[in-house]
Structure formats: structure tokens, C-alpha cells
Amino acid sequence: MKRTFLLYMVIGFALLASPIQADPPATLHYQGRLLNQGARVSGSTNLIFRMYDALTAGSKLWEESHGNVNINNGLFTVILGKTNSLASLPFDKTYYLGIEVNDGGEMSPRVEMTALPYAMNTAAKQVSNADAFLRSLTIPENLAITPTGSGQATVTWNPVNGATSYNLYLATESGVNVGNYASKPNGRQITGVTTPYTLTGLSNGNQYFITVSAVTPSWESATTGEIKLTTEVSNSLGMSFRLIPAGTFTMGCSGPAASGEACAASGNDLPIHQVTISQSFYMQTTVVTQGQWQAVMGSNPSYFSSCGPTCPVEQVSLADIQNFNTILSAKGEGTYRLPTEAEWEYAARAGTTTAWSFGDNSNILENYAWYGGSTTHPVATKLPNPWGLYDMHGNVRQWVSDFFGVYVGASQTDPFVSSGSRRVQRNGGYEAPSDQVRSSYRYDGGWGDKWRNMGFRLVKVPSVPTAAFTVSVTSGDTSTTFQFDASGSASQGVASSALQVRWDWEGDGTWDTDFSTTKTASHQFTKPGTYTVTMQVKDLSGLTTTATQSIKVELPGYANSLGMSFRLIPAGTFTMGCSGPAASGEICYPNEGPTHQVTVSQPFYMQTTEVTQGQWKEVMGGSNPSSFSSCGDACPVEQVSWIDIQTFLITLNGFSQGTYRLPTEAEWEYVARAGTKTAWSFGDNSNVLGNYAWYLSNSGSMTHPVAQKLPNPWGLYDLYGNVWEWVSDWNGSYSSSSLTDPVGPANGSIRIFRGSAWAGDSDSVRSPDRNGDDPSRRGNSIGFRLVKVPAEPLAAFTATPFAGDTTTTFQFDASGSSDLQDAASALQVRWDWEGDGTWDTGFSTTKTASHQFTTAGTYTVKMQVKDLSGLTTTITRSVKVELPGYANSLGMSFRLIPAGTFTMGCSGPAASGETCEANEQARPPSHHQSTLPHADHGGHARAVESGDGWCQSILLSGLWGQLPGGAGFLE
């Protein structure tokens, strides 16, 4: 963002023509304008001005503060030197003005001031912290946060001029912003929203602090609000329940010294003790009403039945309540019970430690409680406590589930008294005095007692949520981005939007994401295999349920028209050869050592099966050399020599289906091991070899159709057994040296084949086993598989348009790129907009892009496409960009010339070989810098000539214009 700062003379134009004054001024007027996206902003801010003798570091020579500087329609003016005179500064040299905005640190770089005593001109300077100034001036206003129930709230604010979207930062601690939300309790960020916005997943009782930031291309501005929410669920009978968060409180009467509270004379609410409620729970917002009892039980036992269906049910015993809960819970809308005594007092206090939940002032008790009277009253006609619960003081006493007992002083977690002779009642009824409707007051009663001042409220036992998710596809390759959707998860009485989920992509017990209300996710697996993806859903009470699904991931594949399928084998490094008994218990042969490290530097496509008889016949015109021809076209071809295969390859490569070859011996073992170091790719247990290979123990002395046994971890079949497989290498001894892409000896008499065959024993079908023979050798146990050489992708893109001006946004589309073996969706592209060799974007599978050129010219746009094997192709197209133009009805055409600075006059032979005319040079002979004056809104420019003959351009007040590179600027 760029700003232009302008100092101008108070004394006007007339003084400019007068001789330059020798005495420095005591004051100078400083005028500036602030624009945001071309719109003038208003507000106030604090500014500190400082003069230095150097651009960086240096000595501070002068300082002056200006508080609450008023910015009116983009314009502000201050008088420098008003409180700290500038007269002490000898204006015979250059000074540097530093400006600090709103205690946000001094802007950088400082502004160079020319040595004119009254009229000071400054060039435009890049300012690093322009966003701090804008943030102080333009913020979202009238922030309003309205709870809408079920853990939701609607947030509204006045839009900010120029802002296209907004970010929200949310936490249960104040001061939340873009820089610290992740470290705040329950902190989260929500990006790209507009007003109004609905927040979800908010928990009962929490005080939320919300910061709304207006976002433009280069800055954010913010304002903060807060809200306290409750979360409520209801059933079909009209019973509503609030989610009471887990927490710790002091139970019992604190006594006069702490709160002035008068404790019970019996002392049954002493001693105080710390209690932890470890799990959230749902407490009924009112006592059970006569209407609710009637709906469940079909009758009304209440003494005050004339009070009506919204009055508390009374004259119910614990035995009656137990029967009520059994019938209510059988309706399928949840399970209900009485609260424990600790839960009741915790909910009644609602985070307070005073006699009543509203404080210690009994004079306002009547606002919250029906007490000291002669009858019950409809529920919820007094004020609720801070957690939204009504009639926790007065109206009726309330049964709880505990037996009555004496408190202990020790700290407890989820206490419950499970035995005794009497049961606990809490709260005083409609007739009780004020001291008996305190949060800590206790009564007791018998199992069968039925009194007209005794009722109850319920706890709804949180239901375990239902976890469910879908996957876009349950199988794919390592280039596939799998999409997951958990929006099918549910919880009884809780809005699905409030549920939170987290993911474990590999089912290894490590949660790869945190809990979030976002139900959709995506993940790309980098290695082939079968993964158990685990999703856990959590409801507002903290209960969780887990669901799993199996995902099959393979290496990317390719198939040609002959039915040959291939897997893309990634580059990598492995240990080649047999490691011996000490490492794995494997029995090694002499020609399998020593072990050595081999790097396969480039990906390649390996055939998933051995070449079949049907594929051989397709290529070779119907002939089939196989001894086991009766096995069928799906069985491996055999009785083919290494030399025969060369003829096959020449013929196949002429089919325009790509280029094929035999694998090297190192490539073969690398693929056979598939990342393992054991005797076989499945481990060291030979007892399961029959699941993977046709060999001596199970082959019946013959070949079998390919791909009937289990594949190795990279999806390749029959690497062990069925037939030996020729590779390209001559036979040679191993070296212990590390190698990259080895191809074996340059010559020899024996070609290698690997993998053993239907006649081999378990020792010969191991990953490192080696064998070979004369290249002309044919046998009914020798076949082969192929490598497909990756082909370079085809690069293609279009631009819309190919010509335009600097206001044109050019659209580029590379979706025409293709590859012989990889799906177009898997290809990646990157762009170089100016053809200068600098890639302006990274590789991405997104094939469309847009770009706006800021200066006129002809650009060579480059696009590079990369396939899954890492091969790339580059293509270029020419784009012509002109300055914006205008034509009038007279046929006059114009170009919009941008503001700028250039060297005016003839540079002379020394600089360019140019021959100068006398009137083309400045006095004294040299170049001079000129800034084209830009007049607008009555602005003027005048050249002022000083005694040494130099020309100085002075910009006067009233000038403004948009500078490139920023949303807002000052002049």
C-alpha cells in the first residue's frame, strides 16, 4: 500500500514568488487525505510526528504528538510545531519525517524532506503498516449478536465500504483476534462470511467474545462483541431443558462472614466443600407442570389444580415420580431422572457463591421467587437464574435423588448419597420465608410423602449421538482426493449443526483433525493400502460415538487397448539383496549378497500381471508358444526366450500404445518388496505364502490364470511363483556400494529372471531370489512382465482474450492438456505470466487461472503441465497488453498515460552515445528528475527556480490520485 504525504505553505501563492526566507519556520501545516478503494474515509486517530537526521536509525531531532486527529471525508490537517516549535531546526539540510499511527509503531520508511523553509515537498513513499491506520479508521460498526437457541446465534454488523467479505474470530476469552485465536480457549476462525451470519456449535453458559474483521485484498479491520448463550432442547410435551456445563463449585452455606447469608440453624447445609460435576447434563428449565403430569399419567394429583396446567404439579411422592419417569422415558424421546443434590445446587447457583443466584440482597428476591405466600403460581413468571432456570427459588420444594446425609468437608466429584432413611428436597415452597429459598437450603422427606408444596424437575440423560459418514468413493488411487461427509450424524434433541466431528484417516488412534462443527472433509492418501477411516462425533453434552469405513487406495494405474494394466511405481530407495538370518530369519543364497542401497530415481509403470497368452497372441498375430496353452488366454505366456521378448517389444511398440521394455533387476526387486524388508512382501511367515503365490506346494505342477492370488502392497500380482520373469540385466555379482538406477553389467552370457515359478519351493520365491539362463533359453516355467515408459504429457491452454488493456483480467484455461497414461484431472499445471522463467504459481490440479497485467507490453505466458510420473511439458502463448484507450466522436484516439518519474533531457554521449543539442541539457549540465504534476479538483503545479538554477516541482494542496499497489493512501 502506498501513501503520498504532502506539506504545503499556509501563506499561499504570493509568498512563493518572494525571496526564500533564511529563518526556519516555527510551524508548518501538514495536510493529508485517506482513501480506501477510491472512497474517502472518516474517523479519528492519534499521530506522532518525528524529525530525524537519517533515513534509518540516526538521531531524533524533534517530536510532537497529535491526539484524536479528525479525518473528515478523507481530509485531515495538523499544524506541526504547535506544541514543540520547529524553529530550532536549521533548515539547511535534509530531514526525515517519521510518523507513528495509533501507537502501532513508526511507519517505514521515513519521508525525506527537502531543504525549503516554508514549502516542503515529499515524494511518494512505501509505508509498511498502512493496515494499522486503516484498521483504526474503518471498522464494522453496530455489531449485534442475537442468540437463536440450540447453540446458535446470529451476528450482524454494518458493512464496510470496499470490503468484499469478513472473517470472524471466536473464543471464550476476551481479546480474540487473527493473531491469537488458535491459542484462546475454544478459539476458532470462520472465514469468508457476510452479514448476517449464523454461528453454530455454541455451548451453554459460555461467555463468547467475537471479533468481526472486514477483509480487503491487503488489510483487515476489526471490532469485537460478546454474548452469553444457553443451549436448550425440548420434547413433545413442551418440557424444555438447558445444557448445564461441567464445572466445579463450592457446595453448602458460606456463612455470614463470606456473604451475610444466614445458614440453617440445624447446620445441615454445612460444612462447605468443593464439588466437581464432571459431565454436562440437561436440567429442566421449570418444575414439572400439572399439564405435563396429566399428559403422561392421565390424572392430576395437585392440591392447587385450579391454578391451571402451567402451575407446578404437587402432592407427588418419590414413588409417583419414579413411575412418571418410567412412562415418560418409554415414549422414545430420551431418558429422564431426578437430579442429584449436587447437580441441583450447582444449577441453582449458576456460577454464583451468594445466598441467592442473583446476589445477597433479599430486597429483590420477589423478582425471582414466589415465597411467603399461600399458593403456587404458574411456572416461569419470575426472572430466571443466570443459566436460564426458573423457580429455583420458591414456588415448590423439589425432590432430588439422594438420600439425606451429613456433608463431609472433603472435595468430591459427582457425589451421590445412595443409602439412608430419608430423601433430600431442595428449595423452599410458596409459603417459605426468604432464608429458606436460598441456593444451599435443604429439606428432607420420606419415600411416600405427598405434600402440596412438594414438586420436582427432571434431568434429561444425554443420548449418545449417532455417528454416520459417507465417502465420495471408497476406493481410488493415490492421486484421488477422497471427500468425506458426516452431516448424517445426529443426536436426540440437538441440532445437527451443533455437533462436532473429528477424523482419523488411517485408523491408527491418532486424530488427524480437531473437533469442528464442519461436517465435510477431504484427504489424499499418499501410500497405497487399505485404510480404516475413523470419524468421531461429539454432542453438546460431551458424549461421543465413533464410526469407521474401509478405504482402498492403490497406486495410479493405466491400461492399454490390449488389456495390459500397469501401476505407477513411485521413485524411492530400498535395500537390495538378502539381509540374512540375523536381520529377518531369511535363508540367503550367495548370489543374493551383499545387501546394498539402491535408489530408483524416477517413477515408472510396472505391469500388474505377467504377460498372458492372450496378450501375446494379440501382439504376435495369434501364435502361442506356451506349453500350458490349455490353461487359457488368462494364464501367463511361457516358453518364451529373452530374445523372443525383444521381437515382441518391437512389435508392441509399433502399435502406438506407448513404449514398453523389460524391467531392470533393481526395478523388479523394488516393486516386489513394495517398501518391505522381509523375505516376502507380506512378511517372514511362509505359512501364508499360498495366499500370494502358485508354487511347488499348491500349483499342481502347472501354471494358473494370473491375478487369482492376493496382490502385494502396491497392487501387483504373481510376483512370487506362477512363472519366472525375465528382466533386462546380464547376470553379475552385487557390490556393497550404493547405486542409483543400476542396469547391471554391460555384457555377459546369462540374462536374469526373477520371482520363481510353479515348480519352485518357498525358498526360491522370496523377493531377493535370483536366477538366470542363456537369453535363448525357453522353458514352460519362464515368462515376463513389462514396464511402460512414461510419455511426456501434452500441454495446451487457451487465453480469453489474447489481447486487451491493463484493466483486462485475462482468463487462462489449461484443461485441454492431456496424458497418454494419466487422467487429465490428475495432471498439475503452473504458470509464468511474463515468460521470465519465474513461475508465478505452484503446481496445482486446478486448470483455470486469471491474471491482470499492470503495464503495457507483449507477454510470453508459459504454462507447464506435469503428469503423475513427474514428466513435464511447457507451452507458451503471446498476450498483447496495451494502455487503456479512449476515442471521441471526432476520431481522436487517446491512451491513458500513467503517472511516473523519468529522466528528462539529453543524456549525452557518455551515457548512451546520444548527441545532445545545447537546449536539451539542464544547467549545470546534468540530468534532472521530473515528476509529472497531476492536477485534479482545482490542483496546480508550478516550477520554482532557486538561485542555483535547479528546477523543483511543488505539488500544492488539493491534489490526489490512486497510486499503484495499495487500497488506501495519503497525500
Secondary structure by P-SEA (a helix, b strand, c coil): cbbbbbbbbcccccccccccccccccbbbbbbbbbcccbbbbbbbbbbbbbbcccccccccbbbbbccccccccbbbbbcccccccccccccbbbbbbbbcccccccccbbbbcccccbbbbcbbbbccaaaaaaacccccbbbbbbccccbbbbbbbbccccccbbbbbccccccccccccccccbbbbccccccccccccccccbbbbbbbbbccccccbbbbbbbbbbbbbccccbbbbbccccccccccccccccccccccccccccbbbbbbcbbbbbccccccaaaaaaacccccccccccccccccccccaaaaaaaaaaaaacccbbbbbbcaaaaaaaaaccccccccccccccccccccccccccccccccccccccccccccccbbbbccccbbbbbcccccccccccccbbbbcccccccccccccccbbbbbcccccccccccccccccccbbbbbcccccccccccbbbbbcccccccccccccbbbbbbccccccccccccccccbbbbbccccccbbbbbbbcccccbbbbbbbbbbbcccccccccbbbbbccccccccccccccccccccccccccbbbbbbcbbbbbbcccccaaaaaaaacccccccccccccccccccccaaaaaaaaaaaaaccccbbbbbcaaaaaaaaacccccccccccccccccccccccccccccccccccccccccccccccccbbbbccccbbbbbccccccccccccccbbbbccccccccccccccccccccccccccccccbbbbbcccbbbbbbcccccccccccbbbbbcccccccccccccbbbbbbccccccccccccccccbbbbbccccccbbbbbbbcccccbbbbbbbbbbbcccccccccbbbbbccccccccccccccccccccccccccccbbbbbbcccccccccbbbbbbcccbbbbbbbcccbbbbbcccccccc
